[in-house]
Structures are given as C-alpha cells and as structure tokens.
Amino acid sequence: LLIGGVDEKAQAVATAELFDPGTATFAPAATMGRARSHHTATLLRSGRVLVAGGGDGGFAALFQGQSTSTAEVYDPETNAFAPTGSMAITRWAHVAPLLATGEVLVTAGTQLEGGSFPASDAGMTAAELYDESTGAWSTSGSMKKARHGASATLLPSGQVLVVGGERNLSDRPVEAEVYDRATGTFTIAGSLAHGRVGHTATLLPSGKVLVASGLETTQLTATAEIYDPVVGAFEAPIPLVQPRASHAAALLPTGKVLLSGGHGGPPAQDLGV
C-alpha cells in the first residue's frame, strides 16, 4: 500500500495505490480524507493501516502548507479510509512504530504553520500512544532530545530505539534514546560517532541495529554504525562504498542489508530530511 506523498507537480496528494507482487502491477486504492506528505503509515495487528499527521503543502512541505494532527485508518477488506482520533499536536516528519502491545508510538516531528518552517528549535520531544481498540491517543513521556527526521526501531526486548534526526539545521544530536512502554519513559542509550538525518535504521537478525549514512551538518556521512542493545552502545563506524541520504534499506533473507537510491555524490548543500 502506497499512501500520499507528492506528485510530479510537487503537490501533496491524497491518493493511494496497491501493489500486487503476484502480478507485479499497481491498482488505484481508496483516497484519503486529506492530502499528506511526510506522514506515517503503520501496519496494525488487525491488518489495517494507521495514517497519521504530515503536511498538505507542496514539495518537502517546507515553504507552503500546514501540518496536521488528524489520523485515518485504511481497511483493506473494504478498501476505504475512515477518520480516527486526532493527535494532541500536529506533526510532520515524525516516527510511528508499532509496539509489542499493539499500540502505536508517535514521537518526534515538527510543526508547520501556514508555510513557515521553524528556523530554530523545530524538533519536538513529546510522545503519544494510539490505541486501535478505542481509536484514541494518550500522552506518554518525552524524549531527552528534540528532533524530527529521526528513525525508530522496535527492538526484540519490546523497547524502541530512536536515532538521529535534527532539532534544527545546525543541531543534529548524536545521542540515541530508548523508549520503554512499561515505564512510559525515554532514556539515553549510547551516542553515534556522527549526527545523522536522512539515514536508515535496520534491525538485524542478531538483534542489533544497522544505522547507515545520512547527513551530518552539510556533509553526507560515508559511514554506518551498529547499535548493540545488550551493551547499550554503538560499535565503531563502518565505511560505506558510497555516501547517501534519504535512501532505502532492506534486510535480505541472507541477513545482508541492501542500501539503494537516495542523494549521493559530492555534498553540494544541506539536503535535510
């Protein structure tokens, strides 16, 4: 299921499509209640999909549009989107992992108001939980570091590792955090050698997490780092063949991780998330 994003005219869209791997074809799906870009889409235990937040502006939603607190749920049995409860605050470029409890944790992100992208202190710390059974949200702790454009990875322990992102264009925290649902709190869990935004974080079969590439200030980071949840620290950086940002990472059946696409080559500018 592909939902929202921006079209060839660089405008946010409300359309969705379904890809059938059996026939290698795409087909139109239902349309959302509103256009969204930089939103999240989380597969729920029921097989439905929670779509939350995002912005309704054009490309990157940086200079136009407004972020939203609304959320919708897609039901594959009826091929329809239906509104559900709204978050307490609007969010854009946030994260929304599914927890072992079946709840969805939403944290980080930033807010856009009438096309104004905050120049400083843009990242947010507040976290919320979505309960599919009630369609309602509740607050749940705050991160130690404000950030948007971060990654969030569900660990085998049931905790969530939050890595990277940025508070603003000149502040990309190296500290990682772990969220514990039992206590509803975030704690610092090791530090990266390089601050990163536009990176990927992939859970490996060993239970460790591969954090790859991204931007450190205006430079594309040509390294990857592995987080070990047993010791709560990152291992020494690993060199990449090519630096990249806003790429994709896929865990293969062999246990290897494929990095593809994104921005690469000489860093000419700050590409953001």
Secondary structure as GFF3:
##gff-version 3
##sequence-region A 1 273
A	DSSP	beta_strand	2	3	.	.	.	ID=ss1
A	DSSP	beta_strand	16	20	.	.	.	ID=ss2
A	DSSP	beta_strand	25	28	.	.	.	ID=ss3
A	DSSP	beta_strand	40	43	.	.	.	ID=ss4
A	DSSP	beta_strand	49	52	.	.	.	ID=ss5
A	DSSP	three_ten_helix	59	61	.	.	.	ID=ss6
A	DSSP	beta_strand	71	75	.	.	.	ID=ss7
A	DSSP	beta_strand	80	84	.	.	.	ID=ss8
A	DSSP	beta_strand	104	107	.	.	.	ID=ss9
A	DSSP	beta_strand	124	131	.	.	.	ID=ss10
A	DSSP	beta_strand	136	147	.	.	.	ID=ss11
A	DSSP	beta_strand	151	154	.	.	.	ID=ss12
A	DSSP	beta_strand	160	163	.	.	.	ID=ss13
A	DSSP	beta_strand	175	180	.	.	.	ID=ss14
A	DSSP	beta_strand	185	191	.	.	.	ID=ss15
A	DSSP	beta_strand	200	203	.	.	.	ID=ss16
A	DSSP	beta_strand	209	212	.	.	.	ID=ss17
A	DSSP	beta_strand	215	216	.	.	.	ID=ss18
A	DSSP	beta_strand	219	220	.	.	.	ID=ss19
A	DSSP	beta_strand	223	228	.	.	.	ID=ss20
A	DSSP	beta_strand	233	234	.	.	.	ID=ss21
A	DSSP	beta_strand	238	239	.	.	.	ID=ss22
A	DSSP	beta_strand	244	245	.	.	.	ID=ss23
A	DSSP	beta_strand	248	251	.	.	.	ID=ss24
A	DSSP	beta_strand	257	260	.	.	.	ID=ss25
A	DSSP	beta_strand	263	264	.	.	.	ID=ss26
###
